[in-house]
Each structure stands twice: as structure tokens, then as C-alpha cells.
Amino acid sequence: MLNDDFKAYLGKRTEDNLSNKITKKKKRTKNDYIEDSLTGKPFGDFYEIGDELGEGGYAFVYRCEHKRSKDIYAVKEVIISKMESGGESTLKDEIAALKLLRGGAHIIRLFDVFYEDDHCFMIMEEMRGGDLLSRICDKEVYTEREARGVCKILFEAILYCHQKRVAHRDIKPENLLMVEADDDQSIKLADFGFAKRVTGDLSLNTLCGTAQYVAPEILDFQVEGYDERCDMWSVGVVTYILLGGYAPFEGEPDELAQFIIQGDYEFHDKYWADISESAKDMIHNMLQTDPHVRLTAIEALSCEWMGLSPEELASKDLG
């Protein structure tokens, strides 16, 4: 979420909430998704809760085990009353988005949803390798070839979302999770807390996201609305960090907002001299302030950089 100072500077936009009908399934198999079929039944009847994996302002994440199959999952427990105004609608949007995206190879999987009084339990696949930000910090050295592998997965994940007309709206390294600790290329897109179904061009108008990654059309008061193209700006920022080792936009809240709106960033020679020109061209095309000319996910997958041979790709240290 945008920090409080940044939100105070930018103000708050409003958005019409979409109603999402929740359907039911009658029978579960090991690989099925249960679309709220267990509503009203106790979570504890089916799962044994384990270690805490993380927590936020109104949510906790635990490891859990299915009592019958012994399969291991992660469960996100949301305390609905602790959410901000409109939080219940946001939660429904998150669940609806995950259901719609359930066939995506690079999207975290949702299996079950339980509602118990003021609590919602979301049963999801367990991701055991941490997040991309931690991996970047731990790895210290990321070659351009390795970064391209990560970008390919990210482009494919965003393409799948956008084909379903879902805007994620919070793309950042912390929301890219590793399936396994020993595999840099086993990545899935997670945390759909800001996700929203796009019903038409410029149908979104809520100020949301993370300050350094948010697209200019979300911040600019003169823009009437935005759509899923905002995600590709954030992907451009992530790619910049992967290859350069630092964020393209930094500063105090008011200064940072203006840098983003104006698209004011540089490829500093100290960090970018050894990076291929095609990589920089691709980032430049993703960080277009006009979303109409911004690179799309399908265009990114077919750009020159993605087609370079391993020998043509530079190697470089991060940090």
C-alpha cells in the first residue's frame, strides 16, 4: 500500500466496486479448486494449522496440513473487521481474481475458501523459496541471462492476467514468490489484494500500489482513469531493478510522485555500461508515461532482448 505521506500528498480516489457472484462446486478432487463450497464449515475440520509464515495489519499466513490427504498448503487468515472501509469488497475482488486466474502457470493457486464469522481462510499453495526481493539481496550477482529468465516468467504471468482483463496493480519483487529455495526460475505472481477486473478502458480510478512501482496514470490527477496497462509500468521498474540493482525512481513522496509522472529516470553508466542496449530499449518502452504507447506483455515477450543468444547477453553484478 502507498505510505501515509505519499497518500496525503496525492489524495484519495474513489472507485465503483464490482459485485462478484461466487459459484459453488459439489465435489473436491486433489487438484480441484473449491469455490467457497466450504462456507459455514469450520476450517479446523479439514486442516491442521502449523507455523506462522508472515503477518500484516489484518492478515496472518500459516503453514497448514490437510487432515485427510496430508498435503501441505499455506493459509491466509483475514480478519475482516480489521480491514479498512471497503475491505470486504476488496477481499471479494481478490478471491474473484484468483479464481479467474486459476489456470495460469505462473499465478499462485487458490484451493479453498472458508468463511467463519469475522474470519476468511484462503487455502493456497505453499511457496517455499521466499520472494524475489530477498533473492536479489541474497544472490548479490544476477547475470543478464538470469534476469531475462525471470522477466520471461513475469511477462507470461502478466499476459495471462491481462488476457483475463485482470489488473494486478501491485507488481513488485516482494509479490513474486519462489516455489523452491534452490530454483531462481520457479517464480509465481502472488498477493492479489489490489487486483481488479477491468470492465472497460480507463475503468479503474483507485489510488493503490507501492510508491516506487506505481504507474504515472494512477498518480496524475489530470488523468480520468486507467486500466491494466498500469501493470507493465511496474514490470518495467522491476526489470530495471533486476538489471541495475537499484530503483529508477527515488525521493521524498512529493518529489517521487513528480519523477514518476514525468518519467524522469536515467541509466547511469556506472551500473548500466555493460548492459545490452536492447535491454535498456525494452525498459524504456515499458516506462512510457503514456500507457497507449507503453510496451504490452505480449510485445515484451517478442522484443529484441528476449531473442538474443546467451553469448550476446552481458553479465553483471548487482549491488
Beta strands, then each sheet from edge to edge (+ up, - down):
strand 1: 47-55
strand 2: 59-66
strand 3: 72-79
strand 4: 110-116
strand 5: 119-124
strand 6: 166-167
strand 7: 176-178
strand 8: 187-189
strand 9: 196-197
sheet 1: 1+ 2- 3+ 5- 4+
sheet 2: 6+ 9-
sheet 3: 7+ 8-
end
